[in-house]
Amino acid sequence: METSLFVHPDLLIWGLALAIGLPILVLALGELHRSLEQRGNPLAKGVWQIRSVVLPVLALWLIVRNVLSLDDSQYWMRAIETLVWFSVAYAGLTLVRNLTQVGEVQPTVWVNKVPGLFFILTRAFMIVWVVSQVLSGVWEHDLSQVGTVVGFGGMALAIALQDTLSNLVSGFLLLIDRPFKVGDWCEINGRWMQVKQIGWRTTRCEERETQGSVIIPNGSLGRMEITNYGQHDTPYCLRVKIGFAYDDAPNLVMQVLRGVAQSMDEVMPPIEVLVFGYKDFAIEYRVSMMVDVRDQMSAWGKFHTLLYYAVKRNGLTLARPIEFRGNLYDLSPKIELQTIAELLRANPLFESLETEMIDWLVTGTTVHDYAADEVMIRQGDADEGLYVIVTGEVTLYLQDEGRQTRELARVGEGEFFGEMVLLRNEPSPISAMALNDVNLLIVDGGMIAQLLEREPHFATRMNFFIEKRQKTMDAIIGTKNRAQRQTARSDWVNIVKQM
C-alpha cells in the first residue's frame, strides 16, 4: 500500500507548516519578548511562557496527531492534550499575574484603574474553564452530575459563609462604584481616616489622630455613614462654636473671632463669623473657615489657643456656666499699676525718667499676652503703640523686594519695637511674631510723642536704638524701600530737632 506524501497531502501541509511556521513563530515571539522587556512591559514574561512552554507542547501534540495520525482515544494522546491545556492555562495565569504585580516591573496606567477583584475573577474563570475542557473534552467525563453536586455544595457553602460572601459582594460593589479611592480623606462614623488600600474583602484606612491602621470589613463599611473630602488639597470647612457672656458686645466679639481666624496661615478665605444663638448662660457664636483637609485638626487646636490670648487682650468673658463665670483676667494674677511702673523703670529706654513721668506713662500703658507663633504686627499695618517686652522673645522680620522673608532681629525681655507709631502716617516696615508665649506692655504712641518733647535725653536714647535697627534693615531691603525709609528717618530727625 503506497504511503507517499502525494497520496496524503494533509501530511505534506502539516509537515511544511510545522517545519517552516514553528521556527518563524519562535523567532517572532522571541523578538516580541525582547522588545517588551526593554520597555519594562509586564506582558514580557507571559510572551516568554508562550514561547518556551506552550509552543513546544503544542508542536508535539500536532505532530503526533496530524503528522503521525495516531488515535486520539489512546491514553497517552489524551495525556499530551491535557498537558497542552495546562500549559495554555499556565501562560494565561502568568499574563494576568504580571499585569497586577508591583516591584521591578510596574503596572501600566490602565491597569491601575481596573479593580483588583476583576483580575482575581479572571484567574478563577480561566482555571475552571480549562479544567472543565480537560474533563469533558479530553477525557469525556459527564459533568452534569458534577454540576448538580457543585450547586448543592455551593448553597451549603453560601449559608455557612454568608458574612464572608457579604464582604466579597460589598467589596465588588465598592470597586465598581468607587465612592472613594486610595488617598482620599474620609469621615467614617465620625472618625477621620485616610484610605490606604481597597481590597475585595476589607478596606484599610489610617486614622488621623492616632496614625493607627484600621481594617474595616467591606460588608460593615457599606452600612456606615461616610463623608468623602477627597485628596490632600481639598478645602475643608472648619466650624467652631464659642460662647461669650451677654455683657460682651457682639460686634466686638465677632471682630476678635475674625481677627484670630485671619491671623492663622492655615486659614483660606472666606471666613464667616455670626451670632449662632442665644443660650441660657451665653451668646453662642459660630466661626466658619476653610482649611486644608490635612490641617483641620491642627487648625482646630491653634484657633482655640490663639483665642485664649485674644480674649485676655480684649477683656472678653468666655461662658463657663458651672466651673467659672467671669473674666479671664480672674484666672491669672493681675498686674498692678505699681508693677507696670517698675517694669518701665527697669527698661534701659525709660530708666532715666523721673518717677512722676513714669507714673504718667503708666496711665497710657496696657498689658497684653500673645501665644507662640502669633503675629503682633504685620508689615504695612499701623502700630498700636510702643511694644515693651516683659517676658518672652519676638522675631522681627520683613519681606524684601523679591518677596523673600528676612529676619532683622530677635528681641527679648526689656527690649522694645513698634517705634513707627511716632510717625502717624507711616505703616510698619516690619512684622513681629512671638517665638514663645510673650507678655508685653503697649505704651500709647501719643504719650511717647509728648515724652520726646519733654525729655531730650529720652529722645536721644530712643533715636540711637532706631538708627541701629534701621541700618540693619537698610542692608536687607531693596532700593525702593530704602528710599521710603530714608524719608521716614528724615521725619524722625525733624521730630528730634523740634525739641
ABEGO torsion letter per residue (X at the ends): XBABAAABAAAAAAAAAAAAAAAAAAAAAAAAAAAAAAAGBAAAAAAAAAAAAAAAAAAAAAAAAAAAGBBAABAAAAAAAAAAAAAAAAAAAAAAAAAABBEABBBBAAAAABBAAAAAAAAAAAAAAAAAAAAAAAAGBBAAAAAAAAAAAAAAAAAAAAAAAAAAAAAAAAAAAGABBBGBBBBBGGBBBBBABBBAABBBBBBAAAGBBBBBBAAAAAABBBBBAEBAABBBBBBBBBBBBAABBAAAAAAAAAAAAAABAABBOBBBBBBAEBBAABBBBBBBBBBBAAAAAAAAAAAAAAAAAAAAAAGBBBBBAAABBEBAAAABBBBBAAAAAAAAAABAAAAABBAAAAAAAAAABBBBBBBBGBBABBBGBBBAEBBBBABEBBBBBBBBAAGBBBBABBBBBGBBBGAAAABAABBBABBBBBABBBBBBBBBAAAAAAAAAABAAAAAAAAAAAAAAAAAAAAABBAAAAAAAAAAAAAAAAAAAAX
